[in-house]
Amino acid sequence: TLIGWLAIYAFGRQPTFEVEVKFSDKKDVQRCVDRLTEALREDGFTALGMHKAKFKPVVSLVLRGRPGLGMSDLTDRLAGIKATGRAPIEDWHVE
């Protein structure tokens, strides 16, 4: 049980989020994802996984934030990325 608690402590310290993102550029979604994940990496979030919806410019990303970053930090970063045009985000939803 000590090893289990240590694993929970080590891996549970960094918050994990799932965000669904819709891009305004419908032709090159992979380039949009690359731009978004790079911008989020600069802001302290790492992409752990991705799933793209068929025939739609919508991607679900699993993100891990560095310790101390919460959901409000993620939404602030996404709003900033959209406002500055660092990635062509049309809309998003954080779960």
C-alpha beads as a LAMMPS data file, in Angstrom:
LAMMPS data file: protein, C-alpha beads

95 atoms
94 bonds

1 atom types
1 bond types

-500.0 500.0 xlo xhi
-500.0 500.0 ylo yhi
-500.0 500.0 zlo zhi

Masses

1 110.0

Atoms # bond

1 1 1 0.000 0.000 0.000
2 1 1 2.899 2.382 0.557
3 1 1 3.929 2.013 -3.072
4 1 1 0.335 2.697 -4.148
5 1 1 0.176 5.887 -2.090
6 1 1 3.525 7.011 -3.469
7 1 1 2.288 6.415 -7.022
8 1 1 -0.904 8.377 -6.345
9 1 1 1.119 11.209 -4.831
10 1 1 3.624 11.280 -7.711
11 1 1 1.117 11.070 -10.548
12 1 1 -1.782 12.889 -8.919
13 1 1 0.054 16.164 -8.419
14 1 1 -0.273 17.312 -12.003
15 1 1 -3.814 18.152 -13.116
16 1 1 -5.155 16.422 -16.229
17 1 1 -7.868 17.877 -18.462
18 1 1 -9.748 16.918 -21.589
19 1 1 -10.546 19.745 -23.959
20 1 1 -12.574 19.580 -27.156
21 1 1 -11.440 22.178 -29.673
22 1 1 -13.116 23.304 -32.888
23 1 1 -10.831 25.005 -35.398
24 1 1 -11.763 27.708 -37.884
25 1 1 -9.324 26.284 -40.486
26 1 1 -11.180 23.240 -41.737
27 1 1 -8.610 22.190 -44.357
28 1 1 -5.431 21.599 -42.332
29 1 1 -6.559 20.440 -38.902
30 1 1 -3.241 18.733 -38.095
31 1 1 -1.364 22.010 -38.562
32 1 1 -3.912 23.687 -36.269
33 1 1 -3.376 21.004 -33.617
34 1 1 0.396 21.414 -33.891
35 1 1 0.128 25.181 -33.433
36 1 1 -2.229 24.785 -30.475
37 1 1 -0.156 22.155 -28.672
38 1 1 3.002 24.245 -29.155
39 1 1 1.274 27.333 -27.720
40 1 1 -0.083 25.310 -24.784
41 1 1 3.351 23.776 -24.161
42 1 1 4.785 27.283 -23.867
43 1 1 2.037 28.022 -21.306
44 1 1 2.743 24.963 -19.139
45 1 1 0.422 22.299 -20.596
46 1 1 1.518 19.059 -22.268
47 1 1 -0.624 17.096 -24.726
48 1 1 -0.850 13.443 -23.683
49 1 1 -3.259 12.261 -26.356
50 1 1 -5.503 13.345 -29.210
51 1 1 -8.604 12.131 -31.035
52 1 1 -9.931 13.775 -34.207
53 1 1 -13.581 13.574 -35.196
54 1 1 -14.154 12.275 -38.721
55 1 1 -15.125 14.887 -41.290
56 1 1 -15.116 17.713 -38.721
57 1 1 -12.460 20.214 -37.637
58 1 1 -12.913 19.054 -34.026
59 1 1 -10.191 17.497 -31.885
60 1 1 -10.271 16.153 -28.325
61 1 1 -7.000 16.661 -26.473
62 1 1 -5.929 15.195 -23.154
63 1 1 -3.676 17.745 -21.472
64 1 1 -1.562 17.702 -18.341
65 1 1 -0.759 20.973 -16.633
66 1 1 2.263 21.630 -14.514
67 1 1 1.542 21.680 -10.764
68 1 1 -0.472 24.708 -9.714
69 1 1 -2.331 25.125 -13.019
70 1 1 -6.087 24.558 -12.901
71 1 1 -9.054 24.575 -15.244
72 1 1 -9.395 28.368 -15.070
73 1 1 -5.734 28.679 -16.112
74 1 1 -6.397 26.446 -19.108
75 1 1 -9.467 28.428 -20.190
76 1 1 -7.509 31.673 -19.787
77 1 1 -4.686 30.265 -21.946
78 1 1 -7.136 29.081 -24.619
79 1 1 -8.819 32.494 -24.706
80 1 1 -5.419 34.165 -25.036
81 1 1 -4.338 31.805 -27.817
82 1 1 -7.571 32.504 -29.699
83 1 1 -7.319 36.284 -29.180
84 1 1 -3.716 36.490 -30.363
85 1 1 -4.212 34.100 -33.287
86 1 1 -1.499 31.696 -32.116
87 1 1 -3.845 28.914 -33.259
88 1 1 -7.069 29.198 -35.318
89 1 1 -9.468 28.188 -32.520
90 1 1 -13.155 28.762 -33.187
91 1 1 -14.529 27.288 -29.948
92 1 1 -13.600 24.910 -27.100
93 1 1 -15.065 22.992 -24.186
94 1 1 -13.048 21.798 -21.169
95 1 1 -14.145 18.659 -19.320

Bonds

1 1 1 2
2 1 2 3
3 1 3 4
4 1 4 5
5 1 5 6
6 1 6 7
7 1 7 8
8 1 8 9
9 1 9 10
10 1 10 11
11 1 11 12
12 1 12 13
13 1 13 14
14 1 14 15
15 1 15 16
16 1 16 17
17 1 17 18
18 1 18 19
19 1 19 20
20 1 20 21
21 1 21 22
22 1 22 23
23 1 23 24
24 1 24 25
25 1 25 26
26 1 26 27
27 1 27 28
28 1 28 29
29 1 29 30
30 1 30 31
31 1 31 32
32 1 32 33
33 1 33 34
34 1 34 35
35 1 35 36
36 1 36 37
37 1 37 38
38 1 38 39
39 1 39 40
40 1 40 41
41 1 41 42
42 1 42 43
43 1 43 44
44 1 44 45
45 1 45 46
46 1 46 47
47 1 47 48
48 1 48 49
49 1 49 50
50 1 50 51
51 1 51 52
52 1 52 53
53 1 53 54
54 1 54 55
55 1 55 56
56 1 56 57
57 1 57 58
58 1 58 59
59 1 59 60
60 1 60 61
61 1 61 62
62 1 62 63
63 1 63 64
64 1 64 65
65 1 65 66
66 1 66 67
67 1 67 68
68 1 68 69
69 1 69 70
70 1 70 71
71 1 71 72
72 1 72 73
73 1 73 74
74 1 74 75
75 1 75 76
76 1 76 77
77 1 77 78
78 1 78 79
79 1 79 80
80 1 80 81
81 1 81 82
82 1 82 83
83 1 83 84
84 1 84 85
85 1 85 86
86 1 86 87
87 1 87 88
88 1 88 89
89 1 89 90
90 1 90 91
91 1 91 92
92 1 92 93
93 1 93 94
94 1 94 95
